[in-house]
Amino acid sequence: MAAVTPVTGNKCVGNYENDDPNIQLYCLKSDATYTCATWRKFRVQCPKLNSLCSTQSEAWVAAITVCNQSLF
């Protein structure tokens, strides 16, 4: 099957040639246009004195260099 590239026209949902999904973040930029942003995994960096912080925590977020929107 042919690969489908994730673009804003298909809401950033595509697939690779082997039919695995290729999904990117449909991202609203500050100029009110949309772009497809790649994902990046961030791991928490806990200070030694904080017993409530778990070093096992992580989150997938849009790569900041691609997407210029606020996370919060």
C-alpha positions in Angstrom: 0.0 0.0 0.0 1.2 3.5 -0.7 2.3 5.8 2.2 0.1 8.7 3.1 2.0 11.8 4.4 0.4 13.5 7.4 -0.6 17.0 6.3 -3.0 19.6 7.6 -5.5 18.6 4.9 -5.9 15.2 6.4 -5.7 16.5 10.0 -2.1 15.2 10.3 -3.1 11.5 10.1 -1.2 9.3 7.6 0.5 5.9 7.4 3.8 4.4 6.4 4.2 2.0 3.4 3.8 -1.0 5.7 0.4 0.4 6.8 1.6 1.4 10.3 0.0 4.7 11.4 1.9 7.9 11.1 0.0 10.4 13.3 1.3 13.8 14.1 -0.1 16.6 16.3 -2.5 18.9 14.5 -1.2 22.2 15.9 -2.7 25.6 15.9 0.1 28.2 15.5 0.1 31.8 16.8 -0.8 33.2 13.4 -4.1 31.2 13.4 -2.8 28.6 10.8 -2.3 24.9 11.4 0.7 22.7 11.1 1.6 19.1 11.7 4.1 18.8 14.6 6.2 15.8 15.5 6.2 14.4 19.0 8.9 14.4 21.6 9.1 12.5 24.9 10.1 14.5 28.0 11.1 12.7 31.2 10.8 14.4 34.5 14.0 15.6 36.3 13.3 15.3 40.0 15.3 17.2 42.6 16.8 14.9 45.3 14.9 16.5 48.1 11.4 16.1 46.5 10.0 12.7 47.7 6.8 13.2 45.8 8.4 13.4 42.4 8.6 10.2 40.4 11.5 9.6 38.0 9.2 7.2 36.1 7.0 10.0 34.9 7.1 11.1 31.2 5.0 12.9 28.7 4.7 13.1 24.9 4.4 16.7 23.7 4.7 18.5 20.4 8.3 19.4 19.6 8.6 23.1 20.6 10.7 23.9 17.6 7.7 23.0 15.3 4.7 24.1 17.4 4.5 27.5 19.0 1.4 27.1 21.1 1.2 27.0 24.9 0.8 23.7 26.7 -1.2 25.2 29.5 
